[in-house]
């Protein structure tokens, strides 16, 4: 082989090394065809022990994965948009992100969190946005309920979700409209049996014990995500420890007429100074929720995500990654939180400022974190009892559902020392 031939081959080899596939970029801006399944690909890649990074505020909060043909194949199968990048392009992106003048940051995602969903085993006539999106994104989860929580099964999980739940023991306040419905009567029967099985005289006592175990799980380093009535009813139950706030149709005796004055707001996660609604015919548990007093309708119901410093405020930045900062609102038994009742130490992530409604918030309890998200289903404005579940094949780019999945991946982030 001539020296010239050898030189040519060497040049070709060098060029091929320079442009070889280095990483897969799953971009998360408006060009992404399926934002929701992109989270599933990322979760799957973490479980495969791939090198995965979350590029905060870069193209909508993109994911960068060290090149692996299996990951690329999964993207193709699941319909997720991506780019294969050479070393030079990856270096340019990382240099851009590391610029101290740019509001971007890279976070390593190291451990796929083990997920539990707090949900009854019996069928109830409503869906759960989190289980819908976890299933659609192909992210695995286990279902736990009162028996499992009371047997300390939460210790085997990193992340817990609770949705359309009533921790006060009043069966969701559905007594007035649905007390003769088969599903309601079955739910009461099952809850009472569970209380008796676990050594409690009342369902309200059992639910308080469950809430306290969940609080311990979170304080010990767990991640809690709640939606709809799983948010305010949880705090109400904690504040009312030792009190009877249930009327006779729920537990056989009258509520304590002095309960309001005896509430302990030091026990709650997110809310303070709220007023109980003890009327059993009302869906509302307290004035935390704004559903009955708000003046918004579907045409003007929106909330805005806050911008945070990616390099300093990692947690709120991760939780608000999105391709859209203005999110269309949606209702629930608990739709949104009255702003003046949110505790000072809680971080507001999204709000409707004009209506003084908080839709999305985050805080710390002990070593753990919690996120509360108002509303029932981000793609069903006014989901009613008995309505069919949302088909997420019709909403693969839902900004409202993306917020849920931000919370799923958030516990996977590599922990960093606090900046001072």
C-alpha positions as a Markdown table, in Angstrom:
| # | Residue | x | y | z |
|---|---|---|---|---|
| 1 | Unk | 0.0 | 0.0 | 0.0 |
| 2 | Unk | 1.4 | 3.4 | -1.0 |
| 3 | Unk | 2.1 | 6.1 | 1.6 |
| 4 | Unk | -0.6 | 8.2 | -0.2 |
| 5 | Unk | -3.1 | 5.4 | 0.2 |
| 6 | Unk | -2.3 | 5.0 | 3.8 |
| 7 | Unk | -2.7 | 8.7 | 4.4 |
| 8 | Unk | -6.1 | 8.8 | 2.8 |
| 9 | Unk | -7.3 | 5.8 | 4.9 |
| 10 | Unk | -6.0 | 7.5 | 8.0 |
| 11 | Unk | -7.8 | 10.7 | 7.1 |
| 12 | Unk | -11.1 | 8.8 | 6.5 |
| 13 | Unk | -10.7 | 7.0 | 9.8 |
| 14 | Unk | -10.1 | 10.2 | 11.7 |
| 15 | Unk | -13.1 | 11.8 | 10.1 |
| 16 | Unk | -15.3 | 8.8 | 11.0 |
| 17 | Unk | -14.2 | 9.0 | 14.6 |
| 18 | Unk | -14.9 | 12.7 | 14.7 |
| 19 | Unk | -18.5 | 12.3 | 13.5 |
| 20 | Unk | -19.3 | 9.0 | 15.2 |
| 21 | Unk | -22.6 | 8.8 | 17.0 |
| 22 | Unk | -22.0 | 10.0 | 20.6 |
| 23 | Unk | -25.5 | 10.6 | 22.0 |
| 24 | Unk | -29.2 | 10.6 | 21.4 |
| 25 | Unk | -31.0 | 13.9 | 22.0 |
| 26 | Unk | -34.7 | 13.5 | 22.8 |
| 27 | Unk | -35.7 | 17.1 | 22.3 |
| 28 | Unk | -38.8 | 18.3 | 24.2 |
| 29 | Unk | -39.8 | 21.5 | 22.4 |
| 30 | Unk | -42.6 | 21.9 | 19.9 |
| 31 | Unk | -40.8 | 19.6 | 17.4 |
| 32 | Unk | -41.3 | 16.6 | 19.6 |
| 33 | Unk | -44.0 | 14.2 | 18.3 |
| 34 | Unk | -44.8 | 12.5 | 21.6 |
| 35 | Unk | -43.7 | 14.3 | 24.7 |
| 36 | Unk | -45.4 | 11.8 | 27.1 |
| 37 | Unk | -43.7 | 8.7 | 25.7 |
| 38 | Unk | -40.4 | 10.5 | 25.7 |
| 39 | Unk | -40.5 | 10.3 | 29.5 |
| 40 | Unk | -41.1 | 6.5 | 29.3 |
| 41 | Unk | -38.0 | 6.1 | 27.0 |
| 42 | Unk | -36.0 | 8.1 | 29.5 |
| 43 | Unk | -37.2 | 6.1 | 32.4 |
| 44 | Unk | -36.5 | 2.8 | 30.5 |
| 45 | Unk | -33.0 | 4.1 | 29.6 |
| 46 | Unk | -32.2 | 4.8 | 33.3 |
| 47 | Unk | -33.3 | 1.3 | 34.2 |
| 48 | Unk | -30.9 | 0.0 | 31.6 |
| 49 | Unk | -28.2 | 1.9 | 33.4 |
| 50 | Unk | -27.6 | 4.1 | 30.4 |
| 51 | Unk | -25.8 | 7.5 | 30.9 |
| 52 | Unk | -28.8 | 9.9 | 31.0 |
| 53 | Unk | -28.9 | 13.6 | 31.6 |
| 54 | Unk | -31.8 | 16.1 | 31.8 |
| 55 | Unk | -31.0 | 19.3 | 30.0 |
| 56 | Unk | -33.0 | 21.8 | 31.9 |
| 57 | Unk | -34.4 | 24.7 | 29.9 |
| 58 | Unk | -32.7 | 23.4 | 26.7 |
| 59 | Unk | -35.3 | 22.9 | 24.0 |
| 60 | Unk | -38.2 | 22.4 | 26.5 |
| 61 | Unk | -36.2 | 20.3 | 28.9 |
| 62 | Unk | -34.6 | 17.7 | 26.6 |
| 63 | Unk | -33.0 | 14.4 | 27.5 |
| 64 | Unk | -29.5 | 13.4 | 26.5 |
| 65 | Unk | -28.6 | 9.7 | 26.4 |
| 66 | Unk | -25.3 | 8.2 | 25.6 |
| 67 | Unk | -25.7 | 6.5 | 22.2 |
| 68 | Unk | -27.0 | 3.0 | 22.3 |
| 69 | Unk | -28.7 | 1.3 | 19.4 |
| 70 | Unk | -31.3 | -0.2 | 21.8 |
| 71 | Unk | -32.4 | 3.2 | 22.9 |
| 72 | Unk | -32.6 | 4.4 | 19.3 |
| 73 | Unk | -34.7 | 1.4 | 18.4 |
| 74 | Unk | -37.1 | 2.1 | 21.4 |
| 75 | Unk | -37.5 | 5.7 | 20.2 |
| 76 | Unk | -38.5 | 4.4 | 16.7 |
| 77 | Unk | -40.9 | 1.8 | 18.2 |
| 78 | Unk | -42.6 | 4.2 | 20.6 |
| 79 | Unk | -42.8 | 7.1 | 18.1 |
| 80 | Unk | -40.5 | 9.5 | 20.0 |
| 81 | Unk | -38.6 | 12.1 | 18.1 |
| 82 | Unk | -34.9 | 12.2 | 18.5 |
| 83 | Unk | -31.5 | 13.2 | 17.0 |
| 84 | Unk | -28.3 | 11.2 | 16.9 |
| 85 | Unk | -25.5 | 13.7 | 17.7 |
| 86 | Unk | -21.7 | 13.4 | 17.1 |
| 87 | Unk | -19.2 | 14.3 | 19.8 |
| 88 | Unk | -18.7 | 17.9 | 18.5 |
| 89 | Unk | -22.4 | 18.7 | 18.7 |
| 90 | Unk | -22.7 | 17.3 | 22.2 |
| 91 | Unk | -19.8 | 19.3 | 23.3 |
| 92 | Unk | -21.3 | 22.5 | 21.8 |
| 93 | Unk | -24.6 | 21.9 | 23.6 |
| 94 | Unk | -22.9 | 21.2 | 27.0 |
| 95 | Unk | -20.8 | 24.3 | 26.6 |
| 96 | Unk | -23.9 | 26.4 | 25.9 |
| 97 | Unk | -25.6 | 25.0 | 29.0 |
| 98 | Unk | -22.6 | 25.5 | 31.2 |
| 99 | Unk | -22.4 | 29.2 | 30.4 |
| 100 | Unk | -23.1 | 31.0 | 33.7 |
| 101 | Unk | -25.0 | 33.7 | 31.9 |
| 102 | Unk | -27.5 | 31.2 | 30.5 |
| 103 | Unk | -30.5 | 29.9 | 32.5 |
| 104 | Unk | -29.8 | 26.2 | 31.7 |
| 105 | Unk | -28.4 | 23.3 | 33.6 |
| 106 | Unk | -27.6 | 19.6 | 33.1 |
| 107 | Unk | -28.7 | 17.1 | 35.7 |
| 108 | Unk | -27.7 | 13.4 | 35.7 |
| 109 | Unk | -30.5 | 10.9 | 36.1 |
| 110 | Unk | -29.1 | 8.0 | 37.9 |
| 111 | Unk | -31.8 | 5.8 | 39.5 |
| 112 | Unk | -35.2 | 4.9 | 38.2 |
| 113 | Unk | -37.6 | 5.5 | 41.1 |
| 114 | Unk | -39.8 | 2.6 | 42.3 |
| 115 | Unk | -43.3 | 3.9 | 42.0 |
| 116 | Unk | -46.4 | 3.2 | 44.1 |
| 117 | Unk | -49.9 | 4.5 | 43.4 |
| 118 | Unk | -52.3 | 4.7 | 46.4 |
| 119 | Unk | -55.6 | 3.5 | 44.9 |
| 120 | Unk | -58.4 | 1.2 | 46.1 |
| 121 | Unk | -58.6 | -2.3 | 44.6 |
| 122 | Unk | -62.3 | -1.9 | 43.9 |
| 123 | Unk | -63.5 | -0.2 | 40.7 |
| 124 | Unk | -64.7 | 3.4 | 41.2 |
| 125 | Unk | -66.4 | 5.5 | 38.4 |
| 126 | Unk | -63.6 | 7.8 | 37.6 |
| 127 | Unk | -60.1 | 7.6 | 36.2 |
| 128 | Unk | -56.7 | 8.7 | 37.6 |
| 129 | Unk | -54.6 | 11.0 | 35.5 |
| 130 | Unk | -51.4 | 9.6 | 36.9 |
| 131 | Unk | -52.1 | 5.9 | 36.3 |
| 132 | Unk | -53.3 | 6.9 | 32.8 |
| 133 | Unk | -50.1 | 8.7 | 31.9 |
| 134 | Unk | -47.8 | 6.1 | 33.6 |
| 135 | Unk | -49.5 | 3.4 | 31.5 |
| 136 | Unk | -49.3 | 5.4 | 28.3 |
| 137 | Unk | -45.7 | 6.3 | 28.9 |
| 138 | Unk | -44.9 | 2.7 | 29.7 |
| 139 | Unk | -43.5 | 3.5 | 33.1 |
| 140 | Unk | -44.1 | 0.6 | 35.6 |
| 141 | Unk | -45.9 | 1.1 | 39.0 |
| 142 | Unk | -47.5 | -0.9 | 41.8 |
| 143 | Unk | -50.9 | -0.2 | 43.4 |
| 144 | Unk | -51.0 | 0.0 | 47.2 |
| 145 | Unk | -53.8 | 1.0 | 49.5 |
| 146 | Unk | -54.6 | 1.1 | 53.2 |
| 147 | Unk | -53.6 | -2.4 | 54.1 |
| 148 | Unk | -50.2 | -2.1 | 52.4 |
| 149 | Unk | -49.5 | 1.4 | 53.9 |
| 150 | Unk | -50.4 | 0.3 | 57.4 |
| 151 | Unk | -48.0 | -2.7 | 57.0 |
| 152 | Unk | -45.2 | -0.3 | 56.1 |
| 153 | Unk | -44.9 | -1.5 | 52.5 |
| 154 | Unk | -44.1 | 2.1 | 51.5 |
| 155 | Unk | -40.5 | 1.5 | 52.6 |
| 156 | Unk | -40.0 | -0.4 | 49.3 |
| 157 | Unk | -40.8 | 2.6 | 47.2 |
| 158 | Unk | -39.2 | 5.9 | 46.3 |
| 159 | Unk | -42.3 | 7.8 | 44.9 |
| 160 | Unk | -46.0 | 7.7 | 45.9 |
| 161 | Unk | -49.0 | 9.1 | 44.2 |
| 162 | Unk | -52.5 | 9.7 | 45.6 |
| 163 | Unk | -55.3 | 11.1 | 43.5 |
| 164 | Unk | -59.0 | 11.3 | 44.0 |
| 165 | Unk | -59.0 | 10.3 | 47.7 |
| 166 | Unk | -60.6 | 11.4 | 50.9 |
| 167 | Unk | -58.4 | 11.1 | 53.9 |
| 168 | Unk | -61.0 | 12.6 | 56.2 |
| 169 | Unk | -63.2 | 9.4 | 56.2 |
| 170 | Unk | -66.2 | 11.0 | 54.5 |
| 171 | Unk | -66.2 | 8.9 | 51.4 |
| 172 | Unk | -65.5 | 11.8 | 49.1 |
| 173 | Unk | -68.6 | 13.6 | 50.3 |
| 174 | Unk | -70.6 | 11.7 | 47.7 |
| 175 | Unk | -73.3 | 10.8 | 50.2 |
| 176 | Unk | -75.7 | 13.5 | 49.1 |
| 177 | Unk | -75.8 | 12.6 | 45.4 |
| 178 | Unk | -74.7 | 9.0 | 45.3 |
| 179 | Unk | -75.6 | 7.3 | 48.6 |
| 180 | Unk | -77.9 | 4.8 | 46.8 |
| 181 | Unk | -75.5 | 4.0 | 44.0 |
| 182 | Unk | -74.0 | 0.5 | 44.0 |
| 183 | Unk | -70.4 | 1.8 | 43.6 |
| 184 | Unk | -70.8 | 4.1 | 46.6 |
| 185 | Unk | -72.3 | 1.5 | 48.9 |
| 186 | Unk | -69.6 | -1.0 | 47.9 |
| 187 | Unk | -66.9 | 1.6 | 48.7 |
| 188 | Unk | -68.3 | 2.2 | 52.1 |
| 189 | Unk | -68.5 | -1.5 | 52.8 |
| 190 | Unk | -64.9 | -2.1 | 51.7 |
| 191 | Unk | -63.6 | 0.9 | 53.7 |
| 192 | Unk | -65.4 | -0.2 | 56.8 |
| 193 | Unk | -64.1 | -3.7 | 56.4 |
| 194 | Unk | -60.6 | -2.5 | 56.0 |
| 195 | Unk | -60.9 | -0.3 | 59.1 |
| 196 | Unk | -62.1 | -3.3 | 61.2 |
| 197 | Unk | -59.4 | -5.5 | 59.7 |
| 198 | Unk | -56.7 | -3.1 | 60.7 |
| 199 | Unk | -58.1 | -2.6 | 64.3 |
| 200 | Unk | -59.9 | 0.8 | 63.9 |
| 201 | Unk | -63.4 | 1.6 | 65.0 |
| 202 | Unk | -63.9 | 4.2 | 62.3 |
| 203 | Unk | -62.8 | 4.7 | 58.7 |
| 204 | Unk | -61.7 | 8.3 | 59.6 |
| 205 | Unk | -59.4 | 6.8 | 62.2 |
| 206 | Unk | -57.8 | 4.4 | 59.7 |
| 207 | Unk | -57.4 | 7.2 | 57.1 |
| 208 | Unk | -55.6 | 9.4 | 59.6 |
| 209 | Unk | -53.3 | 6.6 | 60.5 |
| 210 | Unk | -52.6 | 6.1 | 56.7 |
| 211 | Unk | -52.0 | 9.8 | 56.3 |
| 212 | Unk | -49.5 | 9.8 | 59.2 |
| 213 | Unk | -47.6 | 6.8 | 57.6 |
| 214 | Unk | -47.5 | 8.7 | 54.3 |
| 215 | Unk | -46.1 | 11.7 | 56.2 |
| 216 | Unk | -43.4 | 9.5 | 57.8 |
| 217 | Unk | -42.6 | 8.1 | 54.3 |
| 218 | Unk | -42.1 | 11.5 | 53.0 |
| 219 | Unk | -40.2 | 12.9 | 56.0 |
| 220 | Unk | -37.8 | 9.9 | 55.7 |
| 221 | Unk | -36.8 | 10.9 | 52.1 |
| 222 | Unk | -39.8 | 9.7 | 50.0 |
| 223 | Unk | -41.3 | 11.7 | 47.2 |
| 224 | Unk | -45.1 | 12.4 | 47.3 |
| 225 | Unk | -47.2 | 13.6 | 44.5 |
| 226 | Unk | -50.9 | 14.3 | 44.9 |
| 227 | Unk | -53.8 | 15.6 | 42.7 |
| 228 | Unk | -57.4 | 16.6 | 43.2 |
| 229 | Unk | -58.8 | 15.8 | 46.6 |
| 230 | Unk | -55.8 | 13.8 | 47.5 |
| 231 | Unk | -54.2 | 17.2 | 48.3 |
| 232 | Unk | -56.5 | 19.1 | 50.6 |
| 233 | Unk | -58.2 | 16.2 | 52.3 |
| 234 | Unk | -54.7 | 14.9 | 53.3 |
| 235 | Unk | -53.8 | 18.1 | 55.1 |
| 236 | Unk | -57.2 | 18.4 | 56.6 |
| 237 | Unk | -56.9 | 14.9 | 58.1 |
| 238 | Unk | -53.5 | 15.7 | 59.6 |
| 239 | Unk | -54.7 | 19.0 | 61.1 |
| 240 | Unk | -57.7 | 17.2 | 62.7 |
| 241 | Unk | -55.9 | 14.5 | 64.5 |
| 242 | Unk | -57.8 | 13.6 | 67.6 |
| 243 | Unk | -60.9 | 15.4 | 66.4 |
| 244 | Unk | -64.2 | 14.2 | 65.0 |
| 245 | Unk | -65.0 | 16.2 | 61.8 |
| 246 | Unk | -67.4 | 13.6 | 60.3 |
| 247 | Unk | -71.1 | 13.8 | 60.6 |
| 248 | Unk | -73.3 | 10.8 | 61.7 |
| 249 | Unk | -74.0 | 9.5 | 58.2 |
| 250 | Unk | -70.2 | 8.9 | 57.8 |
| 251 | Unk | -69.2 | 7.5 | 61.2 |
| 252 | Unk | -72.4 | 7.0 | 63.3 |
| 253 | Unk | -72.0 | 10.1 | 65.6 |
| 254 | Unk | -72.0 | 13.9 | 65.3 |
| 255 | Unk | -68.9 | 16.0 | 64.5 |
| 256 | Unk | -67.3 | 18.0 | 67.2 |
| 257 | Unk | -68.9 | 21.5 | 66.9 |
| 258 | Unk | -65.6 | 23.0 | 68.2 |
| 259 | Unk | -63.4 | 21.2 | 65.7 |
| 260 | Unk | -62.5 | 24.3 | 63.7 |
| 261 | Unk | -60.9 | 26.0 | 66.7 |
| 262 | Unk | -59.0 | 22.9 | 67.6 |
| 263 | Unk | -57.3 | 22.3 | 64.2 |
| 264 | Unk | -53.5 | 22.0 | 64.4 |
| 265 | Unk | -51.9 | 23.6 | 61.2 |
| 266 | Unk | -48.4 | 22.7 | 62.4 |
| 267 | Unk | -49.2 | 19.2 | 61.2 |
| 268 | Unk | -50.0 | 20.0 | 57.6 |
| 269 | Unk | -47.8 | 19.9 | 54.5 |
| 270 | Unk | -49.0 | 22.9 | 52.4 |
| 271 | Unk | -52.0 | 24.7 | 53.9 |
| 272 | Unk | -52.8 | 26.9 | 56.9 |
| 273 | Unk | -55.7 | 28.8 | 58.5 |
| 274 | Unk | -58.3 | 27.1 | 56.4 |
| 275 | Unk | -62.0 | 26.9 | 57.4 |
| 276 | Unk | -63.7 | 23.5 | 57.4 |
| 277 | Unk | -67.0 | 23.0 | 55.6 |
| 278 | Unk | -68.9 | 20.5 | 57.9 |
| 279 | Unk | -72.0 | 20.4 | 55.8 |
| 280 | Unk | -72.2 | 16.8 | 54.6 |
| 281 | Unk | -74.3 | 17.8 | 51.5 |
| 282 | Unk | -71.4 | 19.8 | 50.1 |
| 283 | Unk | -68.6 | 18.4 | 48.1 |
| 284 | Unk | -66.1 | 20.8 | 49.6 |
| 285 | Unk | -64.1 | 19.8 | 52.7 |
| 286 | Unk | -62.9 | 23.3 | 53.4 |
| 287 | Unk | -62.1 | 26.7 | 51.8 |
| 288 | Unk | -58.7 | 25.5 | 50.6 |
| 289 | Unk | -60.3 | 24.6 | 47.2 |
| 290 | Unk | -61.8 | 27.4 | 45.1 |
| 291 | Unk | -64.1 | 25.4 | 42.9 |
| 292 | Unk | -67.4 | 26.8 | 44.3 |
| 293 | Unk | -66.2 | 30.5 | 44.4 |
| 294 | Unk | -64.2 | 31.0 | 41.2 |
| 295 | Unk | -65.4 | 33.1 | 38.3 |
| 296 | Unk | -63.4 | 31.3 | 35.6 |
| 297 | Unk | -64.7 | 29.1 | 32.8 |
| 298 | Unk | -63.1 | 26.9 | 30.2 |
| 299 | Unk | -62.5 | 29.8 | 27.8 |
| 300 | Unk | -60.4 | 31.8 | 30.3 |
| 301 | Unk | -59.1 | 29.1 | 32.7 |
| 302 | Unk | -55.3 | 29.1 | 32.4 |
| 303 | Unk | -52.4 | 29.1 | 34.8 |
| 304 | Unk | -48.8 | 30.1 | 34.2 |
| 305 | Unk | -45.6 | 28.2 | 35.2 |
| 306 | Unk | -43.0 | 30.3 | 37.0 |
| 307 | Unk | -39.4 | 30.6 | 35.7 |
| 308 | Unk | -36.7 | 29.6 | 38.1 |
| 309 | Unk | -33.0 | 29.8 | 38.1 |
| 310 | Unk | -31.8 | 26.4 | 36.6 |
| 311 | Unk | -28.4 | 26.7 | 38.2 |
| 312 | Unk | -29.7 | 27.6 | 41.7 |
| 313 | Unk | -33.2 | 26.3 | 42.0 |
| 314 | Unk | -32.9 | 22.8 | 40.6 |
| 315 | Unk | -36.0 | 21.2 | 42.1 |
| 316 | Unk | -38.6 | 23.8 | 40.9 |
| 317 | Unk | -36.8 | 24.0 | 37.5 |
| 318 | Unk | -37.1 | 20.3 | 37.0 |
| 319 | Unk | -40.8 | 20.3 | 38.0 |
| 320 | Unk | -41.7 | 23.1 | 35.6 |
| 321 | Unk | -40.0 | 21.8 | 32.5 |
| 322 | Unk | -42.4 | 22.2 | 29.6 |
| 323 | Unk | -42.7 | 23.3 | 26.0 |
| 324 | Unk | -45.5 | 25.6 | 27.0 |
| 325 | Unk | -45.5 | 27.9 | 30.1 |
| 326 | Unk | -49.2 | 28.7 | 29.9 |
| 327 | Unk | -51.3 | 25.6 | 30.8 |
| 328 | Unk | -55.0 | 25.3 | 30.2 |
| 329 | Unk | -56.9 | 24.8 | 33.4 |
| 330 | Unk | -59.0 | 21.8 | 34.4 |
| 331 | Unk | -61.5 | 21.1 | 37.2 |
| 332 | Unk | -61.7 | 18.5 | 39.9 |
| 333 | Unk | -63.3 | 18.0 | 43.3 |
| 334 | Unk | -60.3 | 20.1 | 44.3 |
| 335 | Unk | -59.6 | 22.3 | 41.4 |
| 336 | Unk | -57.1 | 24.9 | 42.7 |
| 337 | Unk | -55.8 | 26.2 | 46.0 |
| 338 | Unk | -56.7 | 29.5 | 47.6 |
| 339 | Unk | -53.4 | 31.4 | 47.5 |
| 340 | Unk | -53.6 | 33.1 | 50.9 |
| 341 | Unk | -53.9 | 29.6 | 52.6 |
| 342 | Unk | -50.6 | 28.3 | 51.2 |
| 343 | Unk | -47.9 | 28.1 | 53.8 |
| 344 | Unk | -45.0 | 30.6 | 53.4 |
| 345 | Unk | -42.3 | 28.0 | 53.0 |
| 346 | Unk | -44.1 | 26.3 | 50.1 |
| 347 | Unk | -42.9 | 27.0 | 46.6 |
| 348 | Unk | -45.6 | 28.0 | 44.1 |
| 349 | Unk | -44.8 | 26.5 | 40.7 |
| 350 | Unk | -47.9 | 27.6 | 38.8 |
| 351 | Unk | -50.7 | 30.0 | 39.4 |
| 352 | Unk | -53.5 | 32.1 | 38.0 |
| 353 | Unk | -52.4 | 35.4 | 39.5 |
| 354 | Unk | -55.5 | 37.3 | 38.6 |
| 355 | Unk | -57.8 | 34.8 | 40.3 |
| 356 | Unk | -55.3 | 34.3 | 43.2 |
| 357 | Unk | -55.4 | 30.6 | 42.6 |
| 358 | Unk | -52.4 | 28.3 | 43.0 |
| 359 | Unk | -52.5 | 25.2 | 40.7 |
| 360 | Unk | -49.2 | 23.6 | 41.3 |
| 361 | Unk | -46.9 | 23.7 | 44.3 |
| 362 | Unk | -43.9 | 22.0 | 45.9 |
| 363 | Unk | -42.4 | 21.8 | 49.4 |
| 364 | Unk | -40.1 | 19.8 | 51.7 |
| 365 | Unk | -41.0 | 17.6 | 54.7 |
| 366 | Unk | -38.0 | 16.3 | 56.6 |
| 367 | Unk | -35.7 | 14.7 | 54.0 |
| 368 | Unk | -38.5 | 14.3 | 51.4 |
| 369 | Unk | -40.4 | 16.4 | 48.9 |
| 370 | Unk | -44.1 | 16.8 | 48.1 |
| 371 | Unk | -45.9 | 18.2 | 45.1 |
| 372 | Unk | -49.6 | 19.1 | 45.0 |
| 373 | Unk | -51.4 | 19.6 | 41.6 |
| 374 | Unk | -55.0 | 20.9 | 41.6 |
| 375 | Unk | -57.6 | 19.4 | 39.3 |
| 376 | Unk | -58.5 | 15.9 | 38.1 |
| 377 | Unk | -57.5 | 15.4 | 34.5 |
| 378 | Unk | -55.4 | 17.9 | 32.5 |
| 379 | Unk | -57.2 | 16.9 | 29.2 |
| 380 | Unk | -60.8 | 16.7 | 30.5 |
| 381 | Unk | -62.0 | 20.1 | 31.7 |
| 382 | Unk | -64.9 | 19.0 | 33.8 |
| 383 | Unk | -64.6 | 15.2 | 34.4 |
| 384 | Unk | -67.8 | 13.9 | 35.9 |
| 385 | Unk | -68.5 | 10.7 | 37.8 |
| 386 | Unk | -69.0 | 7.9 | 35.3 |
| 387 | Unk | -67.2 | 9.7 | 32.4 |
| 388 | Unk | -64.9 | 7.5 | 30.3 |
| 389 | Unk | -61.1 | 7.7 | 30.8 |
| 390 | Unk | -59.1 | 10.2 | 28.6 |
| 391 | Unk | -57.5 | 8.6 | 25.6 |
| 392 | Unk | -53.9 | 9.9 | 25.7 |
| 393 | Unk | -53.3 | 8.7 | 22.1 |
| 394 | Unk | -55.2 | 11.9 | 21.3 |
| 395 | Unk | -53.0 | 14.1 | 23.6 |
| 396 | Unk | -49.4 | 12.9 | 23.2 |
| 397 | Unk | -48.1 | 16.5 | 23.7 |
| 398 | Unk | -50.2 | 17.5 | 26.7 |
| 399 | Unk | -48.4 | 20.2 | 28.7 |
| 400 | Unk | -50.6 | 19.5 | 31.7 |
| 401 | Unk | -49.7 | 15.8 | 31.7 |
| 402 | Unk | -46.0 | 16.7 | 31.3 |
| 403 | Unk | -46.1 | 18.2 | 34.7 |
| 404 | Unk | -47.0 | 14.9 | 36.2 |
| 405 | Unk | -44.2 | 13.1 | 34.4 |
| 406 | Unk | -41.7 | 15.8 | 35.6 |
| 407 | Unk | -42.5 | 14.6 | 39.1 |
| 408 | Unk | -41.9 | 10.9 | 38.1 |
| 409 | Unk | -38.4 | 11.6 | 36.9 |
| 410 | Unk | -37.4 | 14.2 | 39.5 |
| 411 | Unk | -36.5 | 11.6 | 42.1 |
| 412 | Unk | -34.0 | 10.0 | 39.6 |
| 413 | Unk | -31.8 | 13.2 | 39.7 |
| 414 | Unk | -28.4 | 12.9 | 41.2 |
| 415 | Unk | -28.4 | 14.7 | 44.6 |
| 416 | Unk | -26.1 | 17.7 | 44.9 |
| 417 | Unk | -24.8 | 19.6 | 47.9 |
| 418 | Unk | -27.0 | 22.7 | 48.7 |
| 419 | Unk | -25.5 | 25.9 | 47.4 |
| 420 | Unk | -25.1 | 28.6 | 50.0 |
